[in-house]
Amino acid sequence: MEPLFQVQDPDPVKNKRFIKLYHSELNKEEYVEFKSNDMIEIGPFKRFLWGLGAYIFTNGKQFHHEKILESIALQFPKCHELSIFGMQPEGFFAFSNGIIADDTFTPVDELGLVKFKTETYYLPAFSKIYKDQRVDNDKYEYDRFPGL
């Protein structure tokens, strides 16, 4: 389990953490979006992992779960998700694949993150986290345009 970043939001539905999970037996890795509240209790945590497929928190007790959270808690850099494109109050113009500030375009990185001054912003449409989404389940389909 590798912590990637946290989308900071006062709304518990929008406050989420992104993790890269490794499955050693399947030799597979995948990117996972957890609602922050689903991580803090062992029951929802186990249900969420089980819903992803072959991830089982075998013999995991509350103590083990708390130790995992304790070990990763400070490893989630915070960012703000931009859900509206265009001019932002911070002084830059946001597109689905990057921002323009001071006449310079800065593309998002592979996770969909871009920095402006001291803050980090999340623009998910071009994030590799969503690259394997089925077409009928891709919530960012209309934020991507051919040729960009």
Disulfide bonds with the S-S distance in Angstrom:
none
